[in-house]
């Protein structure tokens, strides 16, 4: 986190080429009809001055809102309490309301202990080889007890820090010091570019990241202060921090380096002003819509120039209050929230702020996700519990790679039990899922509670998460519906894993799915503080189809409108004159069954920001970049942490590929033999992984297995069209031709249910074993007969005449 010695007056005093945003329509102005209460679809008094988006175009949908009526204004500061106009004011309002409630909780590393473990070597006595035991040393971590601070104590700490900043940085007031938010994982070049762009004078950093600054500060003479937070109380870590501090002080004598405790001691001598709101400080003349709260730098490709978006206090307060409105029906007084993600993620910062407005306790994990889980799933000492188990949160959010890790641990725990226990576990999960999909009021709640209290689900969850987790969520990126079903059913008592859609480039939360409106097939509804619309992208996506499809545009009080800092070109490209912002993502909205789905992406995968949502359809296009793949369908499963790719292979190209890599084995091989060849499948899987990474896919988006067939995959029928003008008929005809390339996933699931079920029920096969079409239930690596699928396994649906295809030659890997 970087602190800048700039108020909003300093920013606007610079030249337009440095940081002035393009001339955009202010969301708070009278022309912005959606925030003043006017019906955005009605005709204004002056039609000539009407922005094009307000006069409904046949190439776009009407604005979509969380509120049912378009005549209701979007949720903003003026719609609530004008006194609580900054995040700072919101927190002090919570501190005044809940002074003695526990606010923050944390614990530190206190020591490192070397443990001796026994490691088994050998293949087993059954093979005639003696099992040997080897002693290995492993360094484990000891953690201290949780320390708690009340809201009153946290408020006092904030006042001391603000007073110290006023003395050291010579700032005007607490709310006029913009923050520059940067990820800890950015490289040296990106950090240097960020510091240079913002001319930051103070840096707040964890003690373990101090060595990074030794190189960076050589080219940043404007930095005058470093404030570090000791993340560990272990003697070894304290010595490292001491050496790093001495190195910084000797290398940069003009830079003040102090710990946060020493910095607070300075603030105790000079208490700051009591408040910075207009109600208590009439001398403050700044409009809240012009106060820059911070500059958010999302984590992107280090090859590209970093882009920091200017976020105002109005944007932050509108987002926080909107989220509070969504979560109010589901939050309880006894709830607790555990945060391990960086607060530079807008959703994480918003959730923490909302929990404070409800007076809840927020625990911060020790060293991010390193010690969330208990041993042996982390490096903690065997006598200590993980952060989740010891803090016992009721609400928990995570990112997809971490949830994949949890998924893998759950499957390991399941495999430790016998076959009968496993079948009972899968039946319980399926029953809990059915209660969620077909709710019947209080009967469903009772059914979910009864199933959740069974031995099977509760045992698995208690080993990892403890006993109090009510609902969980995904903070960014995408999690497959099947994985959300499974993780929600197993790892939370309510069975709900919620998700939302964030526009990472603008640090804006677009949609969110509160638990009371849970739906596993969509990403929820727009926040009450913004509206969105879908705009036609001809010929692929037509906004007038049913359901509507098009590029997602957003605008509202929570959407930043001041542009990118020191980057006017990017600001002009991203913002439109009528306040709409293009996201570059393609969405689908069904007005009969409301909910947003992301189905495409107009921007390339390469160079994307961390946490950006990527649709399954876009990932499939990445694998189709290989000339061996005609069509690809990704299949997610409860029993696999990685997706399985169902591939319609191009036999001529597959034969060329095989003959090139295996010239002595594949020439003259039949088509069935080629599809079932184990070396060919291993080579193709590795080739597809390389292709996917070249296309910009990350680790959790890479496939873990393939199912090949020479038959074409079934395609989706043409979408229904609503009545439109003659001007768009040519575009619709082109779109009808293009939509024939879209998969019919329901038909794929029915036709290939047997193959996918076998892949999901058996472990991922290595290069020395495979399942043949003639004996899919026999493991060829050891000749052992595979157990039959459990009774709850879906039966294969009889094929209709429309679903019959030529004989399939299937290879499974």
N, C-alpha and C positions, 0 to 999 in steps of 0.2 A: 504494500500500500504506500503510495507516494503522496506527500502533502505539498501543495503548491502555494507560493506566496503571491496569490492573485485573487482579487475580488472580481466581481463581475464588471466593475468599472475598468479595471486593468485590462480585462479581456477585450472589451469593446474599444478600448483606447488604442489597440494595435491596428495595423493596416489590414484591409480586407484579405490580402493574400496570405496573412498569417493565420487568422482564426475566425474572421467574421463568417457567419453562416450565410447561405444564399437567401435572397428575399423570399421568405415563405409566409404563408398565412398562419398567424398565431392561433393555436387552438382555443384561446380564450377570447378572441375577438368576436364581434357581433356577426361577422360574415360566416363564422363557423356554426352553421345552423344546428348541428347535432349536439352542441353543448349549451345552447341557449333555449332549448326546449321546442324548437320548431320541428315540424315533420319533414324529415329529410327527403321524402319522396313527393312532397307537395310543391306547388309552384310558388316561388318567392315573389315579393312585391315587385322586384326589378328583374325580369327574366333575362335581360341583356347582361346583367352582372352575375348570372348564375354559373357556377363552375360546371364543366361538362359532366362531372360525376353525379351531380345532384339531378340534372335532367336525365332521366333514365334512358340508357342506351340499350339497344337490343343485344349488344355484345357483352353485357355484364349483368350480374344479379343485383337485386336491391340490397341495400346495406343490411347486414346481419348483426343483430344485437342480442345480448343476454336478456335485456328488458323486453317484455312482450310487445309494448307499444312504441312505435317510432316517435311519438309525440313527447315521450318522457326524455328529459335530458340525460346525457351520459354522466356517469358518476365522477364527480370531480370535487375539488376542495370547496367551492362555493355551495355545493349541494349538501355539504355536511356542516362542519364547524370551521368558520374562517379563521379562528384563532390557532387551530392546530394545522399550520400551513407548512411545516418543515418536518423531516424525520426527527430532528432534535426535539421539536415541540411535542411530537407524538410520544417519544419515549418518556419525557418528563411528565406528560399527562399520565402515563401508565405508572410511573414511580410515585406520583402523588396519590393514585388510586389504590395501589398495592404496595405500600412502603415496606411492610415486613414479610412479604411473600419472597420465597426463594426465587432469584432471577437467573443467575448463572452458576454453573457447576463445572469443575475441571479437576484433573489430577495429573501429576507429573511422574516421569521416570525417576526413581530414587536409587537404583543400583542395577548392576549387571552381574549375573551369576552364571558360572560355567557348570553345566550339568553333563553327566556321563550317560549315554544311551547305548543300548545293545542293538546292533544291526545284524539281521539275519542274512547269510550268504548261502547260495546254492539253490538248486532247482527242486529239492525235496527228496525225502526218503523213498517215495514211490518210484522214482527214476533210478534208484540205486546210488544216489550221490548224498553224502553226508552233509547235513546242514551245519554250517559253522556260524559262530557268533563273534562279531567284532565290536569292540568298544569304541565309540566315537564321542568326541567332546562337542558340545553345542552351547553357545552363549545365549542365555535367556534374559529377559527383562523383568524387573520388579517394579511395580507401580504403587504409588502412595494412595491414601484414602481420598475420596472425593471432597473437595473444598467448595463451599457454597457462599455466595454473596447475595444479599437481599437487594431488592430494587432501590432501596434508600442508599445502600452502600455503593451500588453501581453508579447511581446518579452523582454521588459525591466524588467518585473516581473520575467521572466525565468532567465535572467542573474543574478538578485539579489539573487534568490533562489540557483542558481548554485554556486555563489560566497560564499554564507553562508555555503553550503555543503562542498565546498573545504576547508574552514577555520575550520569547526567543525569536519568533518569526515576525513580530510587530504587525500582527493582523488586526483588522478592524473589529471583527466579532467572530464568535464561534461559527455562525452559519455562513460566513463569507469566505471560508477557506475551502476551495474546491479540492476534492480528493481525486487522485489519479489511481485507479484500480488496475493492478497488473497481476498476472498469474505467476506463481512461483516457478513454473516449469518453462518459462520463456528463456530463450537462449541469450547469450551475451550481446549479440548484435541487436536483437529485438529490444532488450532492456536498455541498451545505449540509445537506440532510436527513440524509445518512449521518454527517457529522461531528457533528451535533447529537444524533442518536440514541446514538452510541457514546461521546460525550464524549472523543474522541481527543486525546491530548496531543502526539503526534509524528506527522509525516508524512514518508514516504519517496517521492520523486518524481523523475522524469527532468527534466533541466534545461530541456528545451523546453516543459515543462508548467508552469513557474513562474508565467507571467502569469495562469493561471487562479486562483491563490490570492490575487491582489491584491484581488479582489472578494469571494471567499468568506470570507476570514478576518475580515472586518469584523464578522460576526455569530458568530464562533467564538472568544471570548476564552480558552477552555480550551486552545487549541493553543499550546504553548510551544516547539516545536522543529520545524524543517524541515531535512531531510537530502536533498540533491539529488545526482544522479549525472550527471556530464557525458557526454552521449551523442556528442559530437563534439569533435575536437581542431582543427577548422578555426578560423582566426583570426576569421572573421566570426561563427561560432556562439559562440566564447568571449566575444567582446565583448557579444553579446546576453545571455548568461548573467550576465555581470558587471553589466550595467545592471539586469537583473531582480532580482538579489540585492540591489543597492543600493536599489532601489525598495521591496523587501519590508522591508529593515532600517529604512529611514526611515519607512515607513508603520506598521510594528509594532515599535517599539523593544524591547518585552518578549519578542519571539520570537527564538530563536537560529536563525540560518540558516548552515549550514556544508555543505561538500562531503563526500562520503563518505570521501575521503582524510584530510581534517582530522579527521573524526569518529573514524576508526580510530586516528589519532595519540593521541587522548585515551585510547582503550582500551589502547594499548601500555603506558601508565604504570601501569595497575592491572589485571593479568590477572584474569580471572574464576575462578569455582570450576571445578574439573576436570570435574565431572559433576553431573547432576541426577537420575540414576536411583536407584531405591530400593536397588539392590544396593550402590552405592558411596556413597550418602548416606542412611543409615537414619533420619536426623532428618526426612526428608520424609514427611509423613503423608498427603498427598493421594492418593486413589485415581485411577489412571490414567483410569478411565472418567469422572471428574469434571473432568479438566483440559481447559479450553476451549483448543483449538489456535487457532481463529480464527472470525471471523464473515464468511461469504461473502455478498456482495451481487451476484447476477447482474444483467446489464444488461437492464433491462426498459423498459416504456413510461414516459417521464418524467412522464406525467400521473398515474400511480399512485404510491402511497406505496412507497418501497423497502423490501424485506423481506430482512433478513439472517438466515441460518440459523446456529445455533450448532453448530460442528463440533468434536468432541472429538479428543484425541490418539488415543483408541481407534479412532474412525472412520477417521482418516487412516492409522494403521498397518495396520489390517485391510485397507483398500483397496490400499495399496502392496504388502503381502505377497501378497495374492491375485493382483494383476497380475503380480508376479514369478513366482508359481507357473504362471500361464498362459504367460508368455513364455520360461520357462527352456528348453524344448526347442528353441527357434528362435534364441536369442541366441548369437552367436559372440564370441570374444575380440577379433577385429579389427573388430567393428562400431563405428560412430560414429553419433551422433544429432544432427540439427540442429533447434533449437527457434527458432521465430519467433513463436509465439502467446503471448499473455499467460498467465502462470502462475496467474491467477485462474480459468482453465478447469481444472476438476478433472482431466480426462483428461490434459491437458498436464502439470500438476504431477505427477501420478502417474507418467507415462511418464518424466519427467526423474528422479524419485526412484528408479524401478526401474533405469534405466540406471546410476545411481550405485552401486546395490547390486551390479551386475555389474562395476563397475570400468571402465566405458566412458567415452569422451570425449564431452562434450556441447558442441556449438557453439551460440552464441547469435547470431542474425542481427543485422545492422546496421540499426537503425531499422525493426524489424518486417519487413514483406515488401517494403520499397521497393527493396532491392538484392539480392534473392535470385537474380534471373535476370541473365544477361550482357547487354551491349548488343548489339543495339538494342532489347531487350525491357525495358530499364530506363534510368534516367538516369545510369548509370555512364559514366565515361570509356572510350573505345574500347580503351584499353590495359589495362583492368582486367577481371578475371573476377567473376562474381556470387558471392554467398555459397555457393550450392549447388555450383557448379563448382569453386570454390577449396577449400572445406572437404572436399568429396567424402564426404558422409554415405552410410551404407548403409541407414538408416531415416529416413523423412521423413513427417510428418503435416501436413495442411492443412485448411482449412475450404472448404466448397463454392464460395463466390465465387472464391477463389483457384484452385481446381482448374478452374473454368470458364475462367479466364484462361489457364491452362496448356493446356486443351483447344483454345482459340482459336489459341494460338501453334502448337500441333502441326498444326492444319489449315492454317495459313499455310505452314509448312515443307513440308507435303505438296504444296500447290499450286504450289510453286516448281519442282517436277520435272515431267518429261514424263509423258504418259499411260501409257506402258509401265511406268515406275517406280512410278506410283501404283497400278496394278493389281497389281504384284508386292508392294507394301507391304500392301495390303488382304488379299491372299492369305496373307501371312505372319502378319498379326494373327489372321486367322480360324483358321489352323492352330494357332497358339499357344493360342488360346481353346479349341479342341477338345481339346488335350492336358490342359488344366486341368479341363474338364468331365468327361472320361472318363479318369481316371488309371489307368495300368497299372504301378504301382510304379516301378522304376528306368527302365523304358522311357519313361515319361512325362517323367521328369526329364531324360533324355537328349534327348528330342524337344524339350522346352521350351528347353533350352540350345542345341541346334542351330539352332532357329528364331530365338532371341534374338540369336545371334551373326551372323545374316545382315546384309547391308549396310543393308537398309531400316530395320528397327526400331532398330538400334544407332545409325545416323546421326542419326535424329530425337532420340533420348534424349540423345546426347552434346552436341548443340547447346544443350540447356537444363539438363540435370542432371549431366552428366559421365558417369562410367563405373562408379560403385560402388553405386548404389542397388539394394538387393536387394528390399525390399518397402515399400509406402507405405500410408497410411491416411487416413481422414476423421475429423477430431476432433469434429465436432458437426454437428447438422442432418442432412439427408438427401441422399444422392447416388443417382441412379437406377441400377439394376443394369446397364443398358446402358453408362452412362458409367463405372461402376466396372470393367466388363469391358475397355473400351477403354483407359482410363488405366492400369489395372494391367498390361495386356499391353504397352503401349508404354513406360511410364515406369519400370518395374521389371524386373529380370532374372528374378525368379520369376513375374511375371505376376499378382501378388496385390495387391489393394487392399482392406485390411480396414476394418471399420467396427464401431461399437458404438452402444449406446443409453444416453444419460445423462439423468437427471431433473434439469434445470437448476435448477429452483426449490429443490431440496434439495441441489444440488451433489453428486449421487450417481451413480456409474457403475453402471448396472444390468446390462448385458450387454456382452460384448466377444468379438470373433472373432479368436483367435490364428491366425497363418499356418498352423500345422500342422493346424488344423481349418477351413480356408478353405471357405466356401460363399457364392456370390455372391447367393443368393436370401434369406438370412436375416441377422439381426443378431447371431448367435452365441448363447452360453449365458450364464446368470447367473454373476456372479463367485462364487468359492467362499466369499466372506464374506457372502453374502445369499441369500435365497430369495424367490421371487415366486409369485403365483397369479393366475388370471384369474377375475373375478367377473362374473356375468351382468348386463348392462345391458338389461333388457327394454324393448321387444320387439326391439331391433335386434341385439344380440349375446348368444348363449347359450353359457355355459361348458360345457354338456354336449354340444355338437355335435362333429362330427369333420370338420376340426380344431376344437379348442376356441377360443372367442372371448369376450373380455370385457375389462373394465377391469383394468389392471395394478396389483396391490398388491405392495409390497415390504417386507421387514424383514430385520434382521440386524445384525451388529456394525459394518458399514460404513455403515449408514443412520443419519443424525443423529436423536437422540431427545430432544434438549433444547429443541426448538421454535425459534421465531423470536425474535430479540432485540427486546425492547420492543414485542412485537406478540402478546399472548395470544390475541386473537380469531383471527388467522390460524393460530396453533398448534393451537387446539382444532379448527378446521375441517380441518386437514391430517392430524392424527394420530388414530389409533384407540386404544382402551384396551388392546388386546392386542398392541400393537407394530407393527401394519401401517400402512403409509403409502399413501394413494391418490395415484396419479400423474396421473390425468385423461386418460391415453392408453389407447387400445384396442389390444390385441394379439391375435395369433393364434399358437397353438402346436399343432403336429402331433406327437403322442407317438410315431408311427411313424417320422417323419423329423424329429428334434428340431431346434428352432431358432425364435427369436422373429421375428415379423414385426409391424410396426406398420401397422394398417389403418384407424385412425380416431382421432378426438380429440373428447373431450367438452367441452373448453374452447374458447372462440372464438379465432380467429387474432389478433384485435386485442389489443394489450397483452401479447403473449407475450414470453418472455425470449429474448435472443439465443442462437442455437444450439439451440433446442428442435427436437426431431424432429417433422416434420409428414408424415403419410402422403400418398401420391399421391391416395388416395381423398378425403382432406379437401381437397386443392387442387382436385380436380375439382368438388367441391361449391361451392367459391368461384366458379368460372366459371358454374356452373349457376344462380347468383343472377340472371343476366340472363334476361329473359323470352324472348329470342330462342333460347336454348339449352334444348333438351329434355334432352339427355344429352351428357356430355363425357367423353372418354377421352384422357388425356395419353400421348403416345408419345415416348420418349427414343431417341436415335440416336447412333451413333459419329460421324456426320458433321455433327452440329449441336450447338452449345453450349446452345441453349435448347430446351425441349420443344415438340413440335407437338401442337396440340389437334385431335382428330378429333371433330367436332360433329354431332349429330343436331339439325338446325335446325327451329324452329317456323315454317313458311312464312307463316302469317297475321301473326305478330308480326314476322318478318323483313320482310315487305312493308310493314307500318306503319312500321317503323324506316327503311326505304329511302325511302318516300314522304315522310317527314317531313324527312329530310336532303337528299334529291335530288328535289324536287317536279317538276322539269322533265324528268327522265331516266327514272325507274323506273315511273311510272303506265302501265299497259297492258303491261308487260314480262312475258314468260312466266316460268314457274317456273325453267326451265333458264337463261334469260337473267338472272334475278335472282340465282341461285346463282353464275353465272359472271361477274357484273358486277365489273369491277376496282374502281371507286369504292366499291361496296357492301362489298366484301371489306376494303378499306382502312379504311373507317369502322368496320366491325364489329370488326376486330382492335384498333383503338384503343379502342373502347368496352369490349371485354373486358379490356384491360389496366387501364383505369380501374376497372372492376368488381372485378378481382382485387386491386388495391391498396386499394380501399375495404374489401374483406373481410379485409385484413391480410396479403396476400402480399408478399414482398420481391422484390428485383430478380431473383435467380437462379431464382425460382419463376414468373416471368412468361413466358408463351408467346412464341415467336418466329414462329409461323405457324399457319394453320388449314387443315383439310380439312373441307368441309361436305358433308352428305348429308341428304336428306329422309327416308330410311329409318331406322327405329329401330335402335339398336345392340343386338346380341345380349346377353341377360341370363344370369346364372349359374344353374345348376340348384340345387334345394333342397339344403342340406347334410344329411348323414346325422346322425341323432339317436341317442344312446345311451339306454339304459333309465333313466327317471327316475320320480319319484313323480308322482301324479296332480295334485299342487299346481302343477306347472309346465306341464301340458299346454296350458292356456289361453295361457300366455306363449309356448309354442312355436308354437301356431297363429298368433298375432300375428306372431311372428318369421318364419314361413314366408311370410306376406303381404309383410313388409317386405323379405325377402331377394330378392324378385323384382326389386328396383330395383338389384341389384348386377350389375356388368358381367362378362361372360365374356371375359376379356382374350385368351385363346387363340383363341377364335372371331373376335374383332375382328381379331387379327393375321393370321389366315388370310384372312378375307373382304376386308379392305382392304389386303392385302400389296402389291398393285400401286401403289395411290395413295401409301402411306407410303414405298415404296421410291423412287418418283420424287422425292418431297419430300426424302428423305434424300440422294439422290445429286446433286441439283441445289442450287445456292446458294439461300438464302432470297430470295424474290422481292420486289422493291420495288413501289410502287404503280403503276408504269408497265409491268409485265410480269406474265404469268400463264400457267399451263398449262391448256389446255382439255381436256375429256374426249375430243374427237375426235383431238387431236394432242398427246399428253402428252410427246412427245419433242422438241418444237420450242419454242425460246425465242422468245416473241413480241416481245421488246424489240429484237432485232437480226436475227431470222430465221435464226440459225445453228442448224444441226442439232446436238442434244446427242449426245455420245458414248454408245454403249451401255454399260449397267452392266457391271462386271467379271465374269469367269467365276464368281467365288465368290458372286455375288448369289443369295440363296435364290430358288428357283423357286416360283411360286404353286401351292399345293396344291389339287387338284381339290375342289370343294365337294361336300359330301354333301347328302342331301335335307333334313337338319335345318338346314343352314346357308344354304339358299336364301331370299332375301328379295326384295321387290319391286325393280323396276329402280331403280338408284341414280343420282341426279343429283349429281355431285361437283364441287365448286369447290375449287381449291387456291390457297393464297396463301403 
